[in-house]
Amino acid sequence: MTNDLKPREALAAQNSGALLVDVREKNEWDSGHMPGAVWIPMSEIPNRLSELPRGRDLIFTCRSGRRSGEIKRYLIEEHGYDRVHNLLGGILAWATDGLSVVK
């Protein structure tokens, strides 16, 4: 199933085993990211598909949800992934909801 998740839904999914993937650039990642997230910049996704397991829910995030939404569509439409989610509002919404951000 593919859908967009609100921050607390994404956290619950992560706590249940989903992989949270941050697709922002290095300077953005270094300024703060979600605990337990994996960092794969958007431009590197095509060359790092082997790091994205098909048998696991994948939640993509960026600053606002735009780039991660593009990655979600790319994986579904061009690579046949079916357990891909986008974090609505990205890290901005995550932090606004009072969820933890680490450096």
N, C-alpha and C positions, 0 to 999 in steps of 0.2 A: 504494500500500500504506500502511496506517496501523498504527502500532504505538507502543509506549512504548520509549524508548531510555535506556540507562544513560549516565552522564556521558561516559565515553570513547567510546561509540558515537556520541553526539551530537556530540562534538568531531570525530570522523572524518567524520561526515556534513557538518558545517559546513565542514570543510576540503575536502570534495568538492563544495561549492556549495550546500548547504542554507542556508536563511535561518533564523537563530536569532532568535526574537521573545520579548522579555521583557514580560510582561503585569502586572508589579507596579506599585505606586504610585510617585510621584516620589521620595518620601523613601527608599523601598527601593532604587530605581535608583541614587540619589545615594550611597547607602551602599556600593555596589559591585555590579558586574555582569560578565557574561562578555564578554571581548574580541570585538568584531565583532557583538555583538547589537544588534538594533534595538529601541527602546523604544516600545511601543504599550500604554498601560494597558488593562486588561481592559474597562473601561467604554467605551473609545473604539473597540474592535474593530468593532462593527456599522457605524460611520460611516467606517471606514478600510479596508474590504474591498479597495478598489482598490490598496492597498499590499501586498496578499498575493497574489502571483502563483500562479496555478493550475498552471503548468507547472514548478514548482520545489518541492522538498521544503521543508516548513515545520516547524520545531521550536519548540514553545512551552515557555516556562519561567516559573516564578514562584519563590516561596520554597521550597515543599515539593512541588510538583507537582499540588496540588489544583485551583487556579484554572486552570492551564494545561491540565489534563485536561478541565475544563468547556469551555474554548475549543475544544479539539480536537473534542469531541462536537458543539458548536454548529456549527462549520464543516462537519463531515461531514453531520450530520443536517439542518441547515437551509439549507445553501448548497451541498451537493454536492461539497465538496472531497474529494480522494482521496489527497493526498500530505501528510498532516498527522500529526505525531508529538508526543508529550509527553515532556519530560525527567523521568524518574522521580526523585523526590526533590528536584527543583528545584536552586536555587543552593546549598542546604545540602549536597546530595549532591555537587555539582560541586566545592565547596571541600573537602569531606571527602576526595575523591579526589585532592586536591593540584593541581587544575587552576587556572589563572590567573583572578583576579578583579581588575578595574580600577575606579578611581573617576574 
